[in-house]
Amino acid sequence: MYMKNYIEYISFRLFQIVVQLIPWGFYNCLSKFISIIIFILFNKRRKIAMHNIKNAFPNLSNREIVSLAKKSFQSVTITGLEVLSMHSWNKSKISSIIKLTNPEVLDFALQKGNGVILIGGHYANWELIISCCTLLQNKNMSIVVQEQRNKFVDNKINNLRTQFGNKTIKMDKAPKQVLQELKENKIVAMLGDQSGKEDGLYVNFFGRLASTHKGPAIFALRSGASLLFMQNIRFENGKYELTLKNIPYDEINSNKENAISILTQKITTTIENHIREFPTQWLWMHKRWKHLQINLE
């Protein structure tokens, strides 16, 4: 296993070196070619994407489903190319690529003194947006991450995530560390659109009840932290627009029996609405509905 992981890491590094030699402006064109190859070769992921799209948008024709799936593959390919080149980027480069439309929202949220939870999804370049969101305002944050199977690659990716002063929190350490960060009025970022465990909390996502991580809701209700959704869009020229959207939950009583479920649904619906508006940039090949619960009262 060690040798396999090391070979994968060497391949990763070699590909990273090659990508860094390619001008950033060519990524969009290059991604079209690479994503077509991936779309053809990765049959399993192609089928997952098309199945998910068909269920999420039942009124789409087969041609429209295929088209959306291909664009999603291209979006993920661009993300991969950009992540591989992030090592050579600086604040000036980031500022020229990402526009934060309402920085005052984050400042206002921090003034409340209970910390801030930034919620994102596997949308556009989630790694870039999460890693650089606070860079634009000279603030650091902690990023909750899922540990990768390959330790070498995992370390390299985490180095990219922390190159601008952020730090990572492994998911198994999150329950304690996240609450401590929020208690100190700090910023914590996490993704909220991943599949939960089979015995997890099921909420509605695109008309189907899917297992969903309830961590963001638990952390918010226990700490009183502000919840901000990172609504990001990638444009044709490769640049990004990031808007921070407040997710209010004052009306949800933390002592209420189903408070966690109500807030988790609210977060999930916020993510879904953004995906519906710009569906081509979401990670449709992810097994988001790996666990389904069809017949719930």
LUMKOLDREN-965721 format. One record per residue (C-alpha): residue number from 1; z, x, y. Coordinates in pm, 1 decimal. Last residue first. Layout:
// LUMKOLDREN-965721
{resi NUM&Z Z&X X&Y Y}
...
***
This chain:
// LUMKOLDREN-965721
{resi 297&Z 793.7&X -4350.2&Y 985.7}
{resi 296&Z 600.6&X -4050.8&Y 861.4}
{resi 295&Z 307.0&X -4070.6&Y 623.7}
{resi 294&Z 70.0&X -3784.0&Y 684.4}
{resi 293&Z 281.9&X -3472.9&Y 699.1}
{resi 292&Z 52.2&X -3176.0&Y 715.8}
{resi 291&Z 116.8&X -2809.9&Y 654.9}
{resi 290&Z -165.4&X -2564.5&Y 713.0}
{resi 289&Z -264.6&X -2769.8&Y 1015.7}
{resi 288&Z -281.3&X -2472.7&Y 1252.1}
{resi 287&Z -465.0&X -2265.0&Y 993.8}
{resi 286&Z -635.6&X -2051.2&Y 1262.6}
{resi 285&Z -1016.1&X -2069.4&Y 1271.2}
{resi 284&Z -1000.3&X -2295.3&Y 1579.8}
{resi 283&Z -856.3&X -2019.5&Y 1799.8}
{resi 282&Z -916.9&X -2183.8&Y 2137.9}
{resi 281&Z -1182.5&X -2081.7&Y 2389.2}
{resi 280&Z -1450.2&X -2340.8&Y 2312.4}
{resi 279&Z -1215.1&X -2637.9&Y 2360.6}
{resi 278&Z -1183.1&X -2624.8&Y 2742.9}
{resi 277&Z -1041.6&X -2962.5&Y 2854.0}
{resi 276&Z -926.9&X -3056.2&Y 2505.3}
{resi 275&Z -753.9&X -2719.3&Y 2470.3}
{resi 274&Z -557.9&X -2777.3&Y 2791.5}
{resi 273&Z -451.6&X -3123.9&Y 2680.3}
{resi 272&Z -343.4&X -2986.5&Y 2343.3}
{resi 271&Z -116.6&X -2724.6&Y 2500.6}
{resi 270&Z 59.0&X -2985.4&Y 2714.4}
{resi 269&Z 85.3&X -3214.9&Y 2410.9}
{resi 268&Z 254.3&X -2936.1&Y 2215.2}
{resi 267&Z 511.0&X -2876.5&Y 2490.5}
{resi 266&Z 590.6&X -3248.5&Y 2513.5}
{resi 265&Z 610.9&X -3277.8&Y 2135.1}
{resi 264&Z 854.5&X -2986.9&Y 2121.2}
{resi 263&Z 1057.5&X -3156.7&Y 2395.7}
{resi 262&Z 1085.1&X -3484.2&Y 2204.3}
{resi 261&Z 1161.5&X -3310.7&Y 1872.6}
{resi 260&Z 1433.3&X -3094.9&Y 2024.5}
{resi 259&Z 1590.9&X -3398.5&Y 2196.5}
{resi 258&Z 1597.6&X -3600.4&Y 1871.8}
{resi 257&Z 1974.4&X -3637.7&Y 1840.5}
{resi 256&Z 2044.8&X -3644.7&Y 2213.4}
{resi 255&Z 2291.8&X -3382.0&Y 2321.8}
{resi 254&Z 2022.5&X -3186.8&Y 2507.0}
{resi 253&Z 1942.6&X -3497.7&Y 2712.0}
{resi 252&Z 1571.8&X -3502.5&Y 2794.3}
{resi 251&Z 1520.4&X -3631.2&Y 3148.2}
{resi 250&Z 1542.6&X -3281.1&Y 3291.6}
{resi 249&Z 1245.4&X -3178.1&Y 3076.7}
{resi 248&Z 983.5&X -3064.2&Y 3324.2}
{resi 247&Z 689.6&X -2855.5&Y 3194.1}
{resi 246&Z 575.0&X -2657.6&Y 3498.0}
{resi 245&Z 216.9&X -2532.9&Y 3492.6}
{resi 244&Z 141.6&X -2170.1&Y 3572.9}
{resi 243&Z -227.6&X -2121.9&Y 3650.0}
{resi 242&Z -425.3&X -1822.0&Y 3529.5}
{resi 241&Z -790.9&X -1767.0&Y 3612.4}
{resi 240&Z -975.1&X -1505.8&Y 3412.1}
{resi 239&Z -1280.9&X -1285.2&Y 3455.4}
{resi 238&Z -1546.1&X -1220.2&Y 3193.9}
{resi 237&Z -1839.8&X -1324.4&Y 3414.5}
{resi 236&Z -1877.7&X -1641.9&Y 3208.6}
{resi 235&Z -1524.7&X -1750.9&Y 3296.2}
{resi 234&Z -1210.2&X -1723.7&Y 3085.9}
{resi 233&Z -947.4&X -1990.5&Y 3152.4}
{resi 232&Z -569.0&X -1973.1&Y 3143.5}
{resi 231&Z -292.6&X -2231.7&Y 3154.9}
{resi 230&Z 30.4&X -2039.9&Y 3102.1}
{resi 229&Z 284.1&X -2321.4&Y 3050.6}
{resi 228&Z 612.3&X -2280.9&Y 3236.0}
{resi 227&Z 947.5&X -2399.0&Y 3100.6}
{resi 226&Z 1246.3&X -2332.3&Y 3326.3}
{resi 225&Z 1559.7&X -2222.5&Y 3144.3}
{resi 224&Z 1847.6&X -2465.7&Y 3088.3}
{resi 223&Z 1985.1&X -2229.1&Y 2826.4}
{resi 222&Z 2044.1&X -2444.6&Y 2519.4}
{resi 221&Z 1769.4&X -2697.6&Y 2592.5}
{resi 220&Z 1514.6&X -2428.8&Y 2678.6}
{resi 219&Z 1588.8&X -2207.1&Y 2377.8}
{resi 218&Z 1575.1&X -2504.0&Y 2140.4}
{resi 217&Z 1247.1&X -2631.2&Y 2287.3}
{resi 216&Z 1080.8&X -2289.2&Y 2268.8}
{resi 215&Z 1208.6&X -2236.5&Y 1910.5}
{resi 214&Z 1074.2&X -2563.8&Y 1766.8}
{resi 213&Z 782.2&X -2407.7&Y 1580.6}
{resi 212&Z 541.8&X -2680.6&Y 1471.8}
{resi 211&Z 452.8&X -2842.2&Y 1140.0}
{resi 210&Z 157.2&X -3073.0&Y 1197.1}
{resi 209&Z 132.1&X -3448.6&Y 1241.5}
{resi 208&Z -232.1&X -3526.4&Y 1309.2}
{resi 207&Z -389.4&X -3694.8&Y 1610.1}
{resi 206&Z -482.8&X -3375.9&Y 1792.3}
{resi 205&Z -129.9&X -3238.8&Y 1753.5}
{resi 204&Z 148.3&X -3486.4&Y 1680.5}
{resi 203&Z 481.7&X -3337.6&Y 1582.6}
{resi 202&Z 634.3&X -3216.7&Y 1256.6}
{resi 201&Z 944.2&X -2995.7&Y 1262.8}
{resi 200&Z 964.0&X -2748.7&Y 978.0}
{resi 199&Z 988.6&X -2789.0&Y 599.8}
{resi 198&Z 636.8&X -2654.4&Y 546.6}
{resi 197&Z 697.8&X -2377.1&Y 797.2}
{resi 196&Z 548.9&X -2380.2&Y 1146.0}
{resi 195&Z 185.8&X -2344.2&Y 1241.9}
{resi 194&Z 123.2&X -2167.3&Y 1570.3}
{resi 193&Z 62.6&X -2339.0&Y 1904.1}
{resi 192&Z 367.7&X -2236.0&Y 2107.1}
{resi 191&Z 312.4&X -1870.3&Y 2186.2}
{resi 190&Z 599.2&X -1683.2&Y 2347.3}
{resi 189&Z 700.5&X -1528.6&Y 2678.5}
{resi 188&Z 1054.9&X -1455.8&Y 2799.3}
{resi 187&Z 1143.0&X -1396.8&Y 3164.0}
{resi 186&Z 1490.2&X -1289.1&Y 3276.9}
{resi 185&Z 1778.8&X -1480.0&Y 3430.5}
{resi 184&Z 2046.0&X -1276.3&Y 3245.4}
{resi 183&Z 2129.1&X -1582.8&Y 3033.8}
{resi 182&Z 1757.5&X -1608.2&Y 2961.3}
{resi 181&Z 1753.8&X -1259.7&Y 2812.9}
{resi 180&Z 2064.9&X -1333.7&Y 2605.9}
{resi 179&Z 1911.9&X -1656.2&Y 2476.2}
{resi 178&Z 1598.9&X -1466.6&Y 2372.5}
{resi 177&Z 1798.3&X -1194.0&Y 2195.6}
{resi 176&Z 2002.6&X -1421.6&Y 1970.9}
{resi 175&Z 1744.5&X -1659.2&Y 1825.7}
{resi 174&Z 1460.0&X -1402.9&Y 1869.9}
{resi 173&Z 1563.1&X -1135.5&Y 1620.1}
{resi 172&Z 1353.5&X -1279.0&Y 1333.9}
{resi 171&Z 1062.8&X -1326.1&Y 1574.9}
{resi 170&Z 1057.7&X -965.8&Y 1684.1}
{resi 169&Z 1130.1&X -922.3&Y 2053.4}
{resi 168&Z 887.1&X -712.4&Y 2254.0}
{resi 167&Z 927.7&X -528.5&Y 2582.4}
{resi 166&Z 734.6&X -537.8&Y 2909.3}
{resi 165&Z 684.0&X -230.7&Y 3126.2}
{resi 164&Z 305.4&X -222.7&Y 3168.3}
{resi 163&Z 231.3&X -52.7&Y 2835.6}
{resi 162&Z 445.9&X -303.6&Y 2643.9}
{resi 161&Z 179.9&X -524.1&Y 2487.2}
{resi 160&Z -49.6&X -229.0&Y 2420.8}
{resi 159&Z 231.3&X -42.7&Y 2244.7}
{resi 158&Z 297.7&X -360.5&Y 2045.5}
{resi 157&Z -62.4&X -351.4&Y 1924.6}
{resi 156&Z -26.6&X 10.2&Y 1812.5}
{resi 155&Z 303.1&X -52.7&Y 1634.8}
{resi 154&Z 159.2&X -349.1&Y 1445.5}
{resi 153&Z -150.8&X -150.4&Y 1350.0}
{resi 152&Z 64.2&X 117.4&Y 1187.2}
{resi 151&Z 305.3&X -136.8&Y 1034.1}
{resi 150&Z 24.6&X -331.7&Y 862.3}
{resi 149&Z 164.9&X -673.1&Y 774.8}
{resi 148&Z 201.4&X -772.9&Y 1139.2}
{resi 147&Z 535.1&X -873.8&Y 1294.0}
{resi 146&Z 516.6&X -1196.5&Y 1492.9}
{resi 145&Z 598.3&X -1137.5&Y 1857.1}
{resi 144&Z 834.4&X -1277.7&Y 2121.7}
{resi 143&Z 740.6&X -1110.6&Y 2451.3}
{resi 142&Z 1009.3&X -992.5&Y 2691.1}
{resi 141&Z 939.9&X -975.3&Y 3062.2}
{resi 140&Z 876.3&X -740.1&Y 3351.0}
{resi 139&Z 812.7&X -834.6&Y 3712.7}
{resi 138&Z 582.1&X -661.7&Y 3959.1}
{resi 137&Z 408.4&X -986.9&Y 4052.2}
{resi 136&Z 66.5&X -927.0&Y 3891.2}
{resi 135&Z 240.9&X -740.4&Y 3611.2}
{resi 134&Z 419.6&X -1067.8&Y 3529.4}
{resi 133&Z 109.7&X -1222.7&Y 3371.8}
{resi 132&Z -19.3&X -894.5&Y 3228.1}
{resi 131&Z 100.3&X -890.9&Y 2868.5}
{resi 130&Z 83.7&X -1267.5&Y 2828.5}
{resi 129&Z -264.7&X -1298.2&Y 2979.3}
{resi 128&Z -408.3&X -997.8&Y 2797.3}
{resi 127&Z -272.9&X -1098.2&Y 2457.7}
{resi 126&Z -374.4&X -1462.2&Y 2504.7}
{resi 125&Z -735.9&X -1371.0&Y 2570.9}
{resi 124&Z -898.0&X -1717.6&Y 2569.8}
{resi 123&Z -642.4&X -1945.1&Y 2397.1}
{resi 122&Z -405.7&X -1872.3&Y 2112.8}
{resi 121&Z -131.7&X -2048.5&Y 2308.8}
{resi 120&Z 111.7&X -1977.3&Y 2588.0}
{resi 119&Z 461.3&X -2078.2&Y 2691.6}
{resi 118&Z 646.7&X -1876.6&Y 2953.4}
{resi 117&Z 1022.0&X -1935.4&Y 2926.8}
{resi 116&Z 1205.0&X -1862.0&Y 3251.6}
{resi 115&Z 1565.4&X -1764.1&Y 3317.3}
{resi 114&Z 1860.1&X -1979.9&Y 3412.5}
{resi 113&Z 1902.7&X -1864.8&Y 3772.9}
{resi 112&Z 1723.5&X -2146.6&Y 3954.3}
{resi 111&Z 1557.6&X -1884.6&Y 4174.3}
{resi 110&Z 1360.0&X -1768.6&Y 3871.2}
{resi 109&Z 1165.4&X -2096.4&Y 3864.3}
{resi 108&Z 1076.5&X -2066.4&Y 4233.3}
{resi 107&Z 940.9&X -1714.7&Y 4185.9}
{resi 106&Z 735.4&X -1826.0&Y 3885.0}
{resi 105&Z 586.1&X -2119.1&Y 4077.4}
{resi 104&Z 514.2&X -1898.8&Y 4381.2}
{resi 103&Z 255.4&X -1707.5&Y 4180.6}
{resi 102&Z 16.3&X -2006.0&Y 4200.7}
{resi 101&Z -347.8&X -1910.2&Y 4134.5}
{resi 100&Z -294.5&X -1594.8&Y 3929.4}
{resi 99&Z -638.9&X -1432.6&Y 3927.2}
{resi 98&Z -709.7&X -1196.6&Y 3639.8}
{resi 97&Z -995.6&X -945.0&Y 3627.2}
{resi 96&Z -963.2&X -746.6&Y 3950.3}
{resi 95&Z -582.9&X -749.1&Y 3926.3}
{resi 94&Z -602.1&X -611.8&Y 3572.5}
{resi 93&Z -824.5&X -320.9&Y 3679.1}
{resi 92&Z -595.6&X -234.1&Y 3970.2}
{resi 91&Z -290.7&X -258.6&Y 3745.0}
{resi 90&Z -438.2&X -14.9&Y 3494.5}
{resi 89&Z -665.8&X -42.2&Y 3188.8}
{resi 88&Z -728.7&X 239.3&Y 2939.4}
{resi 87&Z -514.4&X 98.9&Y 2656.1}
{resi 86&Z -657.2&X -245.4&Y 2720.8}
{resi 85&Z -982.2&X -142.4&Y 2546.2}
{resi 84&Z -896.6&X -269.2&Y 2198.0}
{resi 83&Z -750.2&X -586.2&Y 2346.5}
{resi 82&Z -1072.4&X -647.7&Y 2538.1}
{resi 81&Z -1290.3&X -615.0&Y 2229.6}
{resi 80&Z -1065.0&X -846.1&Y 2028.1}
{resi 79&Z -1056.6&X -1106.9&Y 2301.8}
{resi 78&Z -1435.0&X -1097.4&Y 2329.5}
{resi 77&Z -1453.7&X -1156.3&Y 1954.0}
{resi 76&Z -1209.6&X -1448.2&Y 1977.9}
{resi 75&Z -1429.5&X -1610.4&Y 2242.2}
{resi 74&Z -1740.1&X -1551.1&Y 2031.1}
{resi 73&Z -1578.1&X -1716.9&Y 1730.6}
{resi 72&Z -1484.3&X -2013.3&Y 1949.8}
{resi 71&Z -1841.7&X -2034.9&Y 2076.9}
{resi 70&Z -1967.0&X -2043.4&Y 1718.4}
{resi 69&Z -1720.2&X -2319.2&Y 1627.6}
{resi 68&Z -1824.0&X -2529.7&Y 1927.6}
{resi 67&Z -2190.8&X -2500.2&Y 1830.6}
{resi 66&Z -2121.5&X -2584.4&Y 1466.1}
{resi 65&Z -1925.5&X -2894.2&Y 1567.6}
{resi 64&Z -2196.2&X -2999.2&Y 1814.4}
{resi 63&Z -2462.7&X -2971.1&Y 1543.7}
{resi 62&Z -2247.6&X -3170.7&Y 1301.1}
{resi 61&Z -2211.5&X -3446.5&Y 1561.6}
{resi 60&Z -1888.7&X -3485.7&Y 1756.9}
{resi 59&Z -1704.5&X -3818.4&Y 1747.5}
{resi 58&Z -1429.6&X -3693.8&Y 1514.8}
{resi 57&Z -1306.3&X -3435.7&Y 1768.6}
{resi 56&Z -979.0&X -3293.7&Y 1630.4}
{resi 55&Z -1068.7&X -3362.4&Y 1268.0}
{resi 54&Z -1419.2&X -3218.8&Y 1298.6}
{resi 53&Z -1289.4&X -2922.7&Y 1497.5}
{resi 52&Z -1032.2&X -2836.7&Y 1231.7}
{resi 51&Z -1287.3&X -2860.1&Y 948.7}
{resi 50&Z -1535.9&X -2649.2&Y 1145.0}
{resi 49&Z -1278.8&X -2379.6&Y 1210.8}
{resi 48&Z -1148.0&X -2374.6&Y 852.9}
{resi 47&Z -1502.9&X -2355.9&Y 714.4}
{resi 46&Z -1590.5&X -2062.5&Y 938.9}
{resi 45&Z -1265.5&X -1887.8&Y 846.7}
{resi 44&Z -1348.5&X -1912.7&Y 476.8}
{resi 43&Z -1712.4&X -1807.7&Y 521.0}
{resi 42&Z -1636.8&X -1489.6&Y 710.3}
{resi 41&Z -1983.0&X -1334.8&Y 677.9}
{resi 40&Z -2189.2&X -1578.7&Y 884.5}
{resi 39&Z -1946.4&X -1636.0&Y 1171.1}
{resi 38&Z -1856.4&X -1266.4&Y 1173.4}
{resi 37&Z -2223.6&X -1170.2&Y 1211.4}
{resi 36&Z -2271.4&X -1429.6&Y 1484.5}
{resi 35&Z -1953.4&X -1305.0&Y 1656.1}
{resi 34&Z -2084.4&X -948.0&Y 1669.9}
{resi 33&Z -2409.0&X -1040.8&Y 1847.9}
{resi 32&Z -2254.8&X -1276.6&Y 2100.5}
{resi 31&Z -1963.5&X -1036.5&Y 2152.6}
{resi 30&Z -2198.6&X -761.9&Y 2267.7}
{resi 29&Z -2330.3&X -974.8&Y 2554.8}
{resi 28&Z -1981.6&X -1072.3&Y 2672.8}
{resi 27&Z -1844.9&X -722.5&Y 2624.1}
{resi 26&Z -2118.1&X -555.1&Y 2830.1}
{resi 25&Z -1930.5&X -572.9&Y 3161.4}
{resi 24&Z -1636.9&X -381.4&Y 3011.9}
{resi 23&Z -1851.4&X -68.8&Y 2972.5}
{resi 22&Z -1859.5&X 56.3&Y 2609.8}
{resi 21&Z -1684.5&X 387.0&Y 2539.9}
{resi 20&Z -1353.2&X 204.1&Y 2492.6}
{resi 19&Z -1512.1&X 4.7&Y 2210.5}
{resi 18&Z -1595.8&X 321.5&Y 2016.5}
{resi 17&Z -1241.4&X 454.6&Y 2047.7}
{resi 16&Z -1095.9&X 122.0&Y 1935.9}
{resi 15&Z -1327.5&X 112.5&Y 1634.5}
{resi 14&Z -1200.2&X 455.1&Y 1533.9}
{resi 13&Z -839.9&X 346.0&Y 1587.1}
{resi 12&Z -875.8&X 31.1&Y 1375.3}
{resi 11&Z -1051.3&X 222.4&Y 1097.6}
{resi 10&Z -768.7&X 476.9&Y 1102.3}
{resi 9&Z -517.0&X 190.0&Y 1088.2}
{resi 8&Z -691.8&X 22.9&Y 795.8}
{resi 7&Z -693.6&X 357.3&Y 611.3}
{resi 6&Z -320.9&X 393.8&Y 683.2}
{resi 5&Z -244.9&X 44.5&Y 558.3}
{resi 4&Z -434.6&X 107.0&Y 234.5}
{resi 3&Z -261.6&X 443.1&Y 188.0}
{resi 2&Z 81.6&X 288.4&Y 236.8}
{resi 1&Z 0.0&X 0.0&Y 0.0}
***
